[in-house]
Amino acid sequence: MKLIVILFLLYSFLSFIIMPVNNLISRQFEKQADREALELTSDAETQIKILKNIAISNLSNVKPGKVLEFIIFSHPPILDRINSALDE
C-alpha cells in the first residue's frame, strides 16, 4: 500500500513539473491551428466572432498574467488569438 501512495505522489509531482512544458507545446499547436483556419477560410471577422463567443461561454480570463499563462494555459489567451487574427 505504501508503494502505491509513493508512486501516486511521485507521478503527481512529475506531472506538475512538466505541465508548463506540455502547455507550451499545446499553445504552439493552437497558434498554428488558428493560422491554418484563417488561411483556409480567409475570414478573420468570423474567427474573431467565434473566439469572442468561446470566451463568453467559457467565462475565460481573456488576458491572464504571463506566469499564469505559462503554468496552466494550454491555449493562447483569447485576446492574443484575436490580435493574431487582426494582424493577418
PDB file of N, CA, C and O in Angstrom:
ATOM      1  N   MET A   1       0.823  -1.202   0.000  1.00  0.00           N
ATOM      2  CA  MET A   1       0.000   0.000   0.000  1.00  0.00           C
ATOM      3  C   MET A   1       0.870   1.271   0.000  1.00  0.00           C
ATOM      4  O   MET A   1       0.546   2.254  -0.666  1.00  0.00           O
ATOM      5  N   LYS A   2       1.978   1.232   0.757  1.00  0.00           N
ATOM      6  CA  LYS A   2       2.874   2.388   0.782  1.00  0.00           C
ATOM      7  C   LYS A   2       3.451   2.672  -0.598  1.00  0.00           C
ATOM      8  O   LYS A   2       3.602   3.829  -0.992  1.00  0.00           O
ATOM      9  N   LEU A   3       3.768   1.616  -1.323  1.00  0.00           N
ATOM     10  CA  LEU A   3       4.340   1.780  -2.652  1.00  0.00           C
ATOM     11  C   LEU A   3       3.371   2.495  -3.584  1.00  0.00           C
ATOM     12  O   LEU A   3       3.780   3.351  -4.369  1.00  0.00           O
ATOM     13  N   ILE A   4       2.102   2.152  -3.503  1.00  0.00           N
ATOM     14  CA  ILE A   4       1.085   2.790  -4.350  1.00  0.00           C
ATOM     15  C   ILE A   4       0.997   4.275  -4.037  1.00  0.00           C
ATOM     16  O   ILE A   4       0.931   5.104  -4.945  1.00  0.00           O
ATOM     17  N   VAL A   5       0.996   4.609  -2.755  1.00  0.00           N
ATOM     18  CA  VAL A   5       0.923   6.012  -2.353  1.00  0.00           C
ATOM     19  C   VAL A   5       2.172   6.765  -2.828  1.00  0.00           C
ATOM     20  O   VAL A   5       2.066   7.884  -3.332  1.00  0.00           O
ATOM     21  N   ILE A   6       3.331   6.166  -2.673  1.00  0.00           N
ATOM     22  CA  ILE A   6       4.576   6.796  -3.098  1.00  0.00           C
ATOM     23  C   ILE A   6       4.581   6.997  -4.618  1.00  0.00           C
ATOM     24  O   ILE A   6       4.959   8.063  -5.103  1.00  0.00           O
ATOM     25  N   LEU A   7       4.163   5.982  -5.360  1.00  0.00           N
ATOM     26  CA  LEU A   7       4.109   6.109  -6.816  1.00  0.00           C
ATOM     27  C   LEU A   7       3.111   7.177  -7.246  1.00  0.00           C
ATOM     28  O   LEU A   7       3.376   7.946  -8.170  1.00  0.00           O
ATOM     29  N   PHE A   8       1.974   7.223  -6.581  1.00  0.00           N
ATOM     30  CA  PHE A   8       0.975   8.242  -6.899  1.00  0.00           C
ATOM     31  C   PHE A   8       1.532   9.637  -6.645  1.00  0.00           C
ATOM     32  O   PHE A   8       1.374  10.526  -7.482  1.00  0.00           O
ATOM     33  N   LEU A   9       2.176   9.838  -5.509  1.00  0.00           N
ATOM     34  CA  LEU A   9       2.751  11.141  -5.195  1.00  0.00           C
ATOM     35  C   LEU A   9       3.861  11.513  -6.171  1.00  0.00           C
ATOM     36  O   LEU A   9       3.956  12.666  -6.590  1.00  0.00           O
ATOM     37  N   LEU A  10       4.690  10.561  -6.531  1.00  0.00           N
ATOM     38  CA  LEU A  10       5.759  10.803  -7.496  1.00  0.00           C
ATOM     39  C   LEU A  10       5.190  11.182  -8.861  1.00  0.00           C
ATOM     40  O   LEU A  10       5.648  12.134  -9.495  1.00  0.00           O
ATOM     41  N   TYR A  11       4.189  10.428  -9.304  1.00  0.00           N
ATOM     42  CA  TYR A  11       3.546  10.732 -10.579  1.00  0.00           C
ATOM     43  C   TYR A  11       2.914  12.133 -10.551  1.00  0.00           C
ATOM     44  O   TYR A  11       3.049  12.893 -11.510  1.00  0.00           O
ATOM     45  N   SER A  12       2.235  12.466  -9.466  1.00  0.00           N
ATOM     46  CA  SER A  12       1.600  13.778  -9.347  1.00  0.00           C
ATOM     47  C   SER A  12       2.634  14.892  -9.396  1.00  0.00           C
ATOM     48  O   SER A  12       2.433  15.904 -10.067  1.00  0.00           O
ATOM     49  N   PHE A  13       3.730  14.706  -8.688  1.00  0.00           N
ATOM     50  CA  PHE A  13       4.790  15.710  -8.666  1.00  0.00           C
ATOM     51  C   PHE A  13       5.411  15.885 -10.053  1.00  0.00           C
ATOM     52  O   PHE A  13       5.595  17.014 -10.510  1.00  0.00           O
ATOM     53  N   LEU A  14       5.728  14.799 -10.710  1.00  0.00           N
ATOM     54  CA  LEU A  14       6.334  14.879 -12.048  1.00  0.00           C
ATOM     55  C   LEU A  14       5.368  15.498 -13.060  1.00  0.00           C
ATOM     56  O   LEU A  14       5.777  16.282 -13.916  1.00  0.00           O
ATOM     57  N   SER A  15       4.098  15.146 -12.957  1.00  0.00           N
ATOM     58  CA  SER A  15       3.099  15.730 -13.858  1.00  0.00           C
ATOM     59  C   SER A  15       3.020  17.240 -13.676  1.00  0.00           C
ATOM     60  O   SER A  15       2.924  17.991 -14.647  1.00  0.00           O
ATOM     61  N   PHE A  16       3.062  17.670 -12.428  1.00  0.00           N
ATOM     62  CA  PHE A  16       3.010  19.102 -12.138  1.00  0.00           C
ATOM     63  C   PHE A  16       4.245  19.810 -12.683  1.00  0.00           C
ATOM     64  O   PHE A  16       4.143  20.923 -13.200  1.00  0.00           O
ATOM     65  N   ILE A  17       5.396  19.184 -12.574  1.00  0.00           N
ATOM     66  CA  ILE A  17       6.644  19.787 -13.029  1.00  0.00           C
ATOM     67  C   ILE A  17       6.673  19.934 -14.558  1.00  0.00           C
ATOM     68  O   ILE A  17       7.138  20.953 -15.068  1.00  0.00           O
ATOM     69  N   ILE A  18       6.184  18.933 -15.286  1.00  0.00           N
ATOM     70  CA  ILE A  18       6.255  19.003 -16.751  1.00  0.00           C
ATOM     71  C   ILE A  18       5.030  19.661 -17.394  1.00  0.00           C
ATOM     72  O   ILE A  18       5.003  19.859 -18.609  1.00  0.00           O
ATOM     73  N   MET A  19       4.027  19.997 -16.595  1.00  0.00           N
ATOM     74  CA  MET A  19       2.815  20.623 -17.127  1.00  0.00           C
ATOM     75  C   MET A  19       3.116  21.900 -17.917  1.00  0.00           C
ATOM     76  O   MET A  19       2.551  22.062 -18.999  1.00  0.00           O
ATOM     77  N   PRO A  20       3.967  22.815 -17.447  1.00  0.00           N
ATOM     78  CA  PRO A  20       4.239  24.024 -18.242  1.00  0.00           C
ATOM     79  C   PRO A  20       4.843  23.716 -19.615  1.00  0.00           C
ATOM     80  O   PRO A  20       4.544  24.409 -20.588  1.00  0.00           O
ATOM     81  N   VAL A  21       5.676  22.702 -19.701  1.00  0.00           N
ATOM     82  CA  VAL A  21       6.271  22.330 -20.992  1.00  0.00           C
ATOM     83  C   VAL A  21       5.190  21.782 -21.920  1.00  0.00           C
ATOM     84  O   VAL A  21       5.133  22.148 -23.094  1.00  0.00           O
ATOM     85  N   ASN A  22       4.340  20.912 -21.399  1.00  0.00           N
ATOM     86  CA  ASN A  22       3.232  20.386 -22.205  1.00  0.00           C
ATOM     87  C   ASN A  22       2.316  21.505 -22.679  1.00  0.00           C
ATOM     88  O   ASN A  22       1.877  21.505 -23.829  1.00  0.00           O
ATOM     89  N   ASN A  23       2.029  22.454 -21.803  1.00  0.00           N
ATOM     90  CA  ASN A  23       1.153  23.564 -22.170  1.00  0.00           C
ATOM     91  C   ASN A  23       1.801  24.475 -23.210  1.00  0.00           C
ATOM     92  O   ASN A  23       1.119  24.993 -24.094  1.00  0.00           O
ATOM     93  N   LEU A  24       3.111  24.672 -23.106  1.00  0.00           N
ATOM     94  CA  LEU A  24       3.819  25.471 -24.098  1.00  0.00           C
ATOM     95  C   LEU A  24       3.698  24.844 -25.487  1.00  0.00           C
ATOM     96  O   LEU A  24       3.431  25.534 -26.471  1.00  0.00           O
ATOM     97  N   ILE A  25       3.894  23.559 -25.551  1.00  0.00           N
ATOM     98  CA  ILE A  25       3.764  22.847 -26.828  1.00  0.00           C
ATOM     99  C   ILE A  25       2.333  22.944 -27.345  1.00  0.00           C
ATOM    100  O   ILE A  25       2.112  23.185 -28.532  1.00  0.00           O
ATOM    101  N   SER A  26       1.370  22.758 -26.460  1.00  0.00           N
ATOM    102  CA  SER A  26      -0.038  22.837 -26.850  1.00  0.00           C
ATOM    103  C   SER A  26      -0.393  24.230 -27.373  1.00  0.00           C
ATOM    104  O   SER A  26      -1.106  24.354 -28.368  1.00  0.00           O
ATOM    105  N   ARG A  27       0.103  25.282 -26.705  1.00  0.00           N
ATOM    106  CA  ARG A  27      -0.169  26.650 -27.177  1.00  0.00           C
ATOM    107  C   ARG A  27       0.404  26.882 -28.565  1.00  0.00           C
ATOM    108  O   ARG A  27      -0.215  27.563 -29.382  1.00  0.00           O
ATOM    109  N   GLN A  28       1.574  26.327 -28.844  1.00  0.00           N
ATOM    110  CA  GLN A  28       2.165  26.477 -30.173  1.00  0.00           C
ATOM    111  C   GLN A  28       1.303  25.792 -31.234  1.00  0.00           C
ATOM    112  O   GLN A  28       1.096  26.337 -32.318  1.00  0.00           O
ATOM    113  N   PHE A  29       0.807  24.606 -30.920  1.00  0.00           N
ATOM    114  CA  PHE A  29      -0.082  23.905 -31.856  1.00  0.00           C
ATOM    115  C   PHE A  29      -1.370  24.690 -32.078  1.00  0.00           C
ATOM    116  O   PHE A  29      -1.868  24.760 -33.202  1.00  0.00           O
ATOM    117  N   GLU A  30      -1.911  25.279 -31.019  1.00  0.00           N
ATOM    118  CA  GLU A  30      -3.148  26.051 -31.141  1.00  0.00           C
ATOM    119  C   GLU A  30      -2.934  27.312 -31.987  1.00  0.00           C
ATOM    120  O   GLU A  30      -3.798  27.678 -32.783  1.00  0.00           O
ATOM    121  N   LYS A  31      -1.800  27.965 -31.819  1.00  0.00           N
ATOM    122  CA  LYS A  31      -1.497  29.135 -32.655  1.00  0.00           C
ATOM    123  C   LYS A  31      -1.408  28.728 -34.119  1.00  0.00           C
ATOM    124  O   LYS A  31      -1.913  29.423 -35.001  1.00  0.00           O
ATOM    125  N   GLN A  32      -0.767  27.606 -34.362  1.00  0.00           N
ATOM    126  CA  GLN A  32      -0.649  27.096 -35.729  1.00  0.00           C
ATOM    127  C   GLN A  32      -2.028  26.750 -36.289  1.00  0.00           C
ATOM    128  O   GLN A  32      -2.314  27.032 -37.453  1.00  0.00           O
ATOM    129  N   ALA A  33      -2.875  26.144 -35.474  1.00  0.00           N
ATOM    130  CA  ALA A  33      -4.229  25.792 -35.924  1.00  0.00           C
ATOM    131  C   ALA A  33      -5.041  27.042 -36.248  1.00  0.00           C
ATOM    132  O   ALA A  33      -5.790  27.059 -37.225  1.00  0.00           O
ATOM    133  N   ASP A  34      -4.898  28.082 -35.437  1.00  0.00           N
ATOM    134  CA  ASP A  34      -5.600  29.343 -35.713  1.00  0.00           C
ATOM    135  C   ASP A  34      -5.132  29.943 -37.044  1.00  0.00           C
ATOM    136  O   ASP A  34      -5.949  30.413 -37.837  1.00  0.00           O
ATOM    137  N   ARG A  35      -3.819  29.925 -37.284  1.00  0.00           N
ATOM    138  CA  ARG A  35      -3.297  30.463 -38.551  1.00  0.00           C
ATOM    139  C   ARG A  35      -3.820  29.670 -39.749  1.00  0.00           C
ATOM    140  O   ARG A  35      -4.198  30.242 -40.771  1.00  0.00           O
ATOM    141  N   GLU A  36      -3.835  28.350 -39.605  1.00  0.00           N
ATOM    142  CA  GLU A  36      -4.328  27.493 -40.693  1.00  0.00           C
ATOM    143  C   GLU A  36      -5.805  27.748 -40.961  1.00  0.00           C
ATOM    144  O   GLU A  36      -6.222  27.838 -42.116  1.00  0.00           O
ATOM    145  N   ALA A  37      -6.593  27.864 -39.902  1.00  0.00           N
ATOM    146  CA  ALA A  37      -8.029  28.122 -40.077  1.00  0.00           C
ATOM    147  C   ALA A  37      -8.254  29.439 -40.789  1.00  0.00           C
ATOM    148  O   ALA A  37      -9.109  29.542 -41.669  1.00  0.00           O
ATOM    149  N   LEU A  38      -7.483  30.443 -40.407  1.00  0.00           N
ATOM    150  CA  LEU A  38      -7.612  31.746 -41.047  1.00  0.00           C
ATOM    151  C   LEU A  38      -7.163  31.698 -42.505  1.00  0.00           C
ATOM    152  O   LEU A  38      -7.761  32.331 -43.375  1.00  0.00           O
ATOM    153  N   GLU A  39      -6.112  30.944 -42.752  1.00  0.00           N
ATOM    154  CA  GLU A  39      -5.627  30.804 -44.131  1.00  0.00           C
ATOM    155  C   GLU A  39      -6.643  30.068 -45.009  1.00  0.00           C
ATOM    156  O   GLU A  39      -6.845  30.430 -46.168  1.00  0.00           O
ATOM    157  N   LEU A  40      -7.275  29.043 -44.455  1.00  0.00           N
ATOM    158  CA  LEU A  40      -8.244  28.272 -45.229  1.00  0.00           C
ATOM    159  C   LEU A  40      -9.537  29.032 -45.483  1.00  0.00           C
ATOM    160  O   LEU A  40     -10.129  28.918 -46.556  1.00  0.00           O
ATOM    161  N   THR A  41      -9.972  29.806 -44.499  1.00  0.00           N
ATOM    162  CA  THR A  41     -11.263  30.489 -44.639  1.00  0.00           C
ATOM    163  C   THR A  41     -11.142  31.913 -45.151  1.00  0.00           C
ATOM    164  O   THR A  41     -12.080  32.438 -45.750  1.00  0.00           O
ATOM    165  N   SER A  42      -9.999  32.542 -44.921  1.00  0.00           N
ATOM    166  CA  SER A  42      -9.798  33.958 -45.264  1.00  0.00           C
ATOM    167  C   SER A  42     -10.891  34.834 -44.664  1.00  0.00           C
ATOM    168  O   SER A  42     -11.337  35.799 -45.285  1.00  0.00           O
ATOM    169  N   ASP A  43     -11.319  34.488 -43.448  1.00  0.00           N
ATOM    170  CA  ASP A  43     -12.425  35.198 -42.811  1.00  0.00           C
ATOM    171  C   ASP A  43     -12.085  35.495 -41.348  1.00  0.00           C
ATOM    172  O   ASP A  43     -12.524  34.800 -40.431  1.00  0.00           O
ATOM    173  N   ALA A  44     -11.290  36.550 -41.165  1.00  0.00           N
ATOM    174  CA  ALA A  44     -10.862  36.918 -39.814  1.00  0.00           C
ATOM    175  C   ALA A  44     -12.040  37.369 -38.956  1.00  0.00           C
ATOM    176  O   ALA A  44     -12.062  37.126 -37.750  1.00  0.00           O
ATOM    177  N   GLU A  45     -13.003  38.016 -39.568  1.00  0.00           N
ATOM    178  CA  GLU A  45     -14.161  38.523 -38.828  1.00  0.00           C
ATOM    179  C   GLU A  45     -14.920  37.385 -38.135  1.00  0.00           C
ATOM    180  O   GLU A  45     -15.276  37.491 -36.962  1.00  0.00           O
ATOM    181  N   THR A  46     -15.160  36.306 -38.867  1.00  0.00           N
ATOM    182  CA  THR A  46     -15.866  35.164 -38.285  1.00  0.00           C
ATOM    183  C   THR A  46     -15.018  34.488 -37.211  1.00  0.00           C
ATOM    184  O   THR A  46     -15.542  34.077 -36.176  1.00  0.00           O
ATOM    185  N   GLN A  47     -13.727  34.372 -37.448  1.00  0.00           N
ATOM    186  CA  GLN A  47     -12.860  33.751 -36.441  1.00  0.00           C
ATOM    187  C   GLN A  47     -12.884  34.571 -35.150  1.00  0.00           C
ATOM    188  O   GLN A  47     -12.935  34.002 -34.060  1.00  0.00           O
ATOM    189  N   ILE A  48     -12.848  35.878 -35.261  1.00  0.00           N
ATOM    190  CA  ILE A  48     -12.895  36.752 -34.079  1.00  0.00           C
ATOM    191  C   ILE A  48     -14.231  36.599 -33.360  1.00  0.00           C
ATOM    192  O   ILE A  48     -14.279  36.544 -32.132  1.00  0.00           O
ATOM    193  N   LYS A  49     -15.309  36.531 -34.126  1.00  0.00           N
ATOM    194  CA  LYS A  49     -16.632  36.352 -33.529  1.00  0.00           C
ATOM    195  C   LYS A  49     -16.701  35.031 -32.757  1.00  0.00           C
ATOM    196  O   LYS A  49     -17.236  34.985 -31.649  1.00  0.00           O
ATOM    197  N   ILE A  50     -16.166  33.970 -33.338  1.00  0.00           N
ATOM    198  CA  ILE A  50     -16.164  32.665 -32.680  1.00  0.00           C
ATOM    199  C   ILE A  50     -15.325  32.716 -31.412  1.00  0.00           C
ATOM    200  O   ILE A  50     -15.736  32.187 -30.379  1.00  0.00           O
ATOM    201  N   LEU A  51     -14.158  33.344 -31.475  1.00  0.00           N
ATOM    202  CA  LEU A  51     -13.302  33.445 -30.293  1.00  0.00           C
ATOM    203  C   LEU A  51     -13.989  34.226 -29.173  1.00  0.00           C
ATOM    204  O   LEU A  51     -13.876  33.862 -28.002  1.00  0.00           O
ATOM    205  N   LYS A  52     -14.697  35.291 -29.527  1.00  0.00           N
ATOM    206  CA  LYS A  52     -15.444  36.051 -28.516  1.00  0.00           C
ATOM    207  C   LYS A  52     -16.532  35.188 -27.887  1.00  0.00           C
ATOM    208  O   LYS A  52     -16.732  35.228 -26.673  1.00  0.00           O
ATOM    209  N   ASN A  53     -17.242  34.403 -28.712  1.00  0.00           N
ATOM    210  CA  ASN A  53     -18.281  33.519 -28.180  1.00  0.00           C
ATOM    211  C   ASN A  53     -17.693  32.453 -27.261  1.00  0.00           C
ATOM    212  O   ASN A  53     -18.284  32.113 -26.236  1.00  0.00           O
ATOM    213  N   ILE A  54     -16.533  31.931 -27.630  1.00  0.00           N
ATOM    214  CA  ILE A  54     -15.858  30.950 -26.772  1.00  0.00           C
ATOM    215  C   ILE A  54     -15.505  31.581 -25.434  1.00  0.00           C
ATOM    216  O   ILE A  54     -15.709  30.970 -24.384  1.00  0.00           O
ATOM    217  N   ALA A  55     -14.980  32.790 -25.463  1.00  0.00           N
ATOM    218  CA  ALA A  55     -14.598  33.475 -24.225  1.00  0.00           C
ATOM    219  C   ALA A  55     -15.801  33.690 -23.320  1.00  0.00           C
ATOM    220  O   ALA A  55     -15.715  33.516 -22.104  1.00  0.00           O
ATOM    221  N   ILE A  56     -16.914  34.067 -23.919  1.00  0.00           N
ATOM    222  CA  ILE A  56     -18.126  34.310 -23.127  1.00  0.00           C
ATOM    223  C   ILE A  56     -18.669  33.011 -22.555  1.00  0.00           C
ATOM    224  O   ILE A  56     -18.994  32.946 -21.369  1.00  0.00           O
ATOM    225  N   SER A  57     -18.770  31.985 -23.375  1.00  0.00           N
ATOM    226  CA  SER A  57     -19.361  30.737 -22.903  1.00  0.00           C
ATOM    227  C   SER A  57     -18.475  30.009 -21.895  1.00  0.00           C
ATOM    228  O   SER A  57     -18.983  29.288 -21.037  1.00  0.00           O
ATOM    229  N   ASN A  58     -17.155  30.190 -21.989  1.00  0.00           N
ATOM    230  CA  ASN A  58     -16.234  29.534 -21.052  1.00  0.00           C
ATOM    231  C   ASN A  58     -15.891  30.416 -19.861  1.00  0.00           C
ATOM    232  O   ASN A  58     -15.161  29.987 -18.969  1.00  0.00           O
ATOM    233  N   LEU A  59     -16.403  31.637 -19.831  1.00  0.00           N
ATOM    234  CA  LEU A  59     -16.051  32.607 -18.801  1.00  0.00           C
ATOM    235  C   LEU A  59     -14.527  32.738 -18.693  1.00  0.00           C
ATOM    236  O   LEU A  59     -13.954  32.712 -17.604  1.00  0.00           O
ATOM    237  N   SER A  60     -13.904  32.877 -19.842  1.00  0.00           N
ATOM    238  CA  SER A  60     -12.443  32.874 -19.932  1.00  0.00           C
ATOM    239  C   SER A  60     -11.809  34.111 -19.333  1.00  0.00           C
ATOM    240  O   SER A  60     -12.392  35.195 -19.331  1.00  0.00           O
ATOM    241  N   ASN A  61     -10.606  33.926 -18.827  1.00  0.00           N
ATOM    242  CA  ASN A  61      -9.739  35.034 -18.461  1.00  0.00           C
ATOM    243  C   ASN A  61      -9.065  35.451 -19.762  1.00  0.00           C
ATOM    244  O   ASN A  61      -8.145  34.782 -20.232  1.00  0.00           O
ATOM    245  N   VAL A  62      -9.520  36.548 -20.339  1.00  0.00           N
ATOM    246  CA  VAL A  62      -9.076  36.907 -21.688  1.00  0.00           C
ATOM    247  C   VAL A  62      -7.650  37.427 -21.743  1.00  0.00           C
ATOM    248  O   VAL A  62      -7.025  37.378 -22.803  1.00  0.00           O
ATOM    249  N   LYS A  63      -7.120  37.920 -20.640  1.00  0.00           N
ATOM    250  CA  LYS A  63      -5.745  38.412 -20.618  1.00  0.00           C
ATOM    251  C   LYS A  63      -5.110  38.087 -19.261  1.00  0.00           C
ATOM    252  O   LYS A  63      -5.005  38.948 -18.388  1.00  0.00           O
ATOM    253  N   PRO A  64      -4.690  36.823 -19.103  1.00  0.00           N
ATOM    254  CA  PRO A  64      -4.080  36.435 -17.828  1.00  0.00           C
ATOM    255  C   PRO A  64      -2.659  36.977 -17.709  1.00  0.00           C
ATOM    256  O   PRO A  64      -2.080  37.438 -18.694  1.00  0.00           O
ATOM    257  N   GLY A  65      -2.107  36.922 -16.519  1.00  0.00           N
ATOM    258  CA  GLY A  65      -0.706  37.279 -16.321  1.00  0.00           C
ATOM    259  C   GLY A  65       0.186  36.259 -17.015  1.00  0.00           C
ATOM    260  O   GLY A  65      -0.218  35.120 -17.249  1.00  0.00           O
ATOM    261  N   LYS A  66       1.392  36.680 -17.337  1.00  0.00           N
ATOM    262  CA  LYS A  66       2.322  35.799 -18.069  1.00  0.00           C
ATOM    263  C   LYS A  66       2.669  34.541 -17.275  1.00  0.00           C
ATOM    264  O   LYS A  66       2.813  33.469 -17.864  1.00  0.00           O
ATOM    265  N   VAL A  67       2.804  34.644 -15.962  1.00  0.00           N
ATOM    266  CA  VAL A  67       3.144  33.472 -15.146  1.00  0.00           C
ATOM    267  C   VAL A  67       1.994  32.478 -15.168  1.00  0.00           C
ATOM    268  O   VAL A  67       2.208  31.280 -15.351  1.00  0.00           O
ATOM    269  N   LEU A  68       0.778  32.970 -14.981  1.00  0.00           N
ATOM    270  CA  LEU A  68      -0.398  32.101 -15.013  1.00  0.00           C
ATOM    271  C   LEU A  68      -0.541  31.442 -16.380  1.00  0.00           C
ATOM    272  O   LEU A  68      -0.814  30.246 -16.474  1.00  0.00           O
ATOM    273  N   GLU A  69      -0.357  32.220 -17.424  1.00  0.00           N
ATOM    274  CA  GLU A  69      -0.431  31.671 -18.784  1.00  0.00           C
ATOM    275  C   GLU A  69       0.610  30.573 -18.981  1.00  0.00           C
ATOM    276  O   GLU A  69       0.300  29.518 -19.535  1.00  0.00           O
ATOM    277  N   PHE A  70       1.838  30.812 -18.534  1.00  0.00           N
ATOM    278  CA  PHE A  70       2.923  29.842 -18.702  1.00  0.00           C
ATOM    279  C   PHE A  70       2.639  28.541 -17.960  1.00  0.00           C
ATOM    280  O   PHE A  70       2.919  27.457 -18.472  1.00  0.00           O
ATOM    281  N   ILE A  71       2.090  28.645 -16.765  1.00  0.00           N
ATOM    282  CA  ILE A  71       1.924  27.453 -15.935  1.00  0.00           C
ATOM    283  C   ILE A  71       0.695  26.639 -16.315  1.00  0.00           C
ATOM    284  O   ILE A  71       0.796  25.418 -16.439  1.00  0.00           O
ATOM    285  N   ILE A  72      -0.468  27.273 -16.505  1.00  0.00           N
ATOM    286  CA  ILE A  72      -1.689  26.461 -16.634  1.00  0.00           C
ATOM    287  C   ILE A  72      -2.455  26.583 -17.946  1.00  0.00           C
ATOM    288  O   ILE A  72      -3.352  25.777 -18.193  1.00  0.00           O
ATOM    289  N   PHE A  73      -2.142  27.547 -18.789  1.00  0.00           N
ATOM    290  CA  PHE A  73      -2.933  27.706 -20.011  1.00  0.00           C
ATOM    291  C   PHE A  73      -2.438  26.772 -21.109  1.00  0.00           C
ATOM    292  O   PHE A  73      -1.264  26.805 -21.479  1.00  0.00           O
ATOM    293  N   SER A  74      -3.332  25.947 -21.623  1.00  0.00           N
ATOM    294  CA  SER A  74      -2.978  25.053 -22.725  1.00  0.00           C
ATOM    295  C   SER A  74      -3.329  25.674 -24.078  1.00  0.00           C
ATOM    296  O   SER A  74      -2.959  25.138 -25.123  1.00  0.00           O
ATOM    297  N   HIS A  75      -4.040  26.803 -24.060  1.00  0.00           N
ATOM    298  CA  HIS A  75      -4.380  27.536 -25.272  1.00  0.00           C
ATOM    299  C   HIS A  75      -3.912  28.980 -25.099  1.00  0.00           C
ATOM    300  O   HIS A  75      -3.838  29.478 -23.975  1.00  0.00           O
ATOM    301  N   PRO A  76      -3.600  29.646 -26.195  1.00  0.00           N
ATOM    302  CA  PRO A  76      -3.252  31.070 -26.069  1.00  0.00           C
ATOM    303  C   PRO A  76      -4.455  31.846 -25.529  1.00  0.00           C
ATOM    304  O   PRO A  76      -5.597  31.475 -25.802  1.00  0.00           O
ATOM    305  N   PRO A  77      -4.219  32.902 -24.778  1.00  0.00           N
ATOM    306  CA  PRO A  77      -5.337  33.724 -24.305  1.00  0.00           C
ATOM    307  C   PRO A  77      -6.153  34.267 -25.481  1.00  0.00           C
ATOM    308  O   PRO A  77      -5.621  34.502 -26.566  1.00  0.00           O
ATOM    309  N   ILE A  78      -7.425  34.455 -25.249  1.00  0.00           N
ATOM    310  CA  ILE A  78      -8.347  34.889 -26.315  1.00  0.00           C
ATOM    311  C   ILE A  78      -7.893  36.199 -26.952  1.00  0.00           C
ATOM    312  O   ILE A  78      -7.925  36.326 -28.175  1.00  0.00           O
ATOM    313  N   LEU A  79      -7.472  37.173 -26.148  1.00  0.00           N
ATOM    314  CA  LEU A  79      -7.055  38.450 -26.736  1.00  0.00           C
ATOM    315  C   LEU A  79      -5.848  38.281 -27.654  1.00  0.00           C
ATOM    316  O   LEU A  79      -5.758  38.947 -28.686  1.00  0.00           O
ATOM    317  N   ASP A  80      -4.926  37.402 -27.290  1.00  0.00           N
ATOM    318  CA  ASP A  80      -3.784  37.138 -28.168  1.00  0.00           C
ATOM    319  C   ASP A  80      -4.245  36.504 -29.473  1.00  0.00           C
ATOM    320  O   ASP A  80      -3.729  36.825 -30.543  1.00  0.00           O
ATOM    321  N   ARG A  81      -5.220  35.602 -29.382  1.00  0.00           N
ATOM    322  CA  ARG A  81      -5.728  34.945 -30.583  1.00  0.00           C
ATOM    323  C   ARG A  81      -6.472  35.931 -31.474  1.00  0.00           C
ATOM    324  O   ARG A  81      -6.358  35.878 -32.698  1.00  0.00           O
ATOM    325  N   ILE A  82      -7.233  36.826 -30.860  1.00  0.00           N
ATOM    326  CA  ILE A  82      -7.960  37.849 -31.627  1.00  0.00           C
ATOM    327  C   ILE A  82      -6.968  38.800 -32.296  1.00  0.00           C
ATOM    328  O   ILE A  82      -7.117  39.128 -33.474  1.00  0.00           O
ATOM    329  N   ASN A  83      -5.959  39.240 -31.546  1.00  0.00           N
ATOM    330  CA  ASN A  83      -4.957  40.141 -32.120  1.00  0.00           C
ATOM    331  C   ASN A  83      -4.209  39.476 -33.276  1.00  0.00           C
ATOM    332  O   ASN A  83      -3.887  40.135 -34.264  1.00  0.00           O
ATOM    333  N   SER A  84      -3.937  38.201 -33.160  1.00  0.00           N
ATOM    334  CA  SER A  84      -3.281  37.481 -34.273  1.00  0.00           C
ATOM    335  C   SER A  84      -4.172  37.455 -35.501  1.00  0.00           C
ATOM    336  O   SER A  84      -3.694  37.611 -36.625  1.00  0.00           O
ATOM    337  N   ALA A  85      -5.476  37.256 -35.289  1.00  0.00           N
ATOM    338  CA  ALA A  85      -6.411  37.245 -36.424  1.00  0.00           C
ATOM    339  C   ALA A  85      -6.491  38.628 -37.073  1.00  0.00           C
ATOM    340  O   ALA A  85      -6.594  38.741 -38.294  1.00  0.00           O
ATOM    341  N   LEU A  86      -6.444  39.664 -36.260  1.00  0.00           N
ATOM    342  CA  LEU A  86      -6.488  41.029 -36.794  1.00  0.00           C
ATOM    343  C   LEU A  86      -5.223  41.358 -37.587  1.00  0.00           C
ATOM    344  O   LEU A  86      -5.279  42.108 -38.561  1.00  0.00           O
ATOM    345  N   ASP A  87      -4.086  40.801 -37.174  1.00  0.00           N
ATOM    346  CA  ASP A  87      -2.820  41.073 -37.853  1.00  0.00           C
ATOM    347  C   ASP A  87      -2.720  40.401 -39.215  1.00  0.00           C
ATOM    348  O   ASP A  87      -1.963  40.852 -40.075  1.00  0.00           O
ATOM    349  N   GLU A  88      -3.469  39.338 -39.415  1.00  0.00           N
ATOM    350  CA  GLU A  88      -3.382  38.596 -40.686  1.00  0.00           C
ATOM    351  C   GLU A  88      -4.070  39.330 -41.800  1.00  0.00           C
ATOM    352  O   GLU A  88      -4.093  38.850 -42.934  1.00  0.00           O
TER     353      GLU A  88
END
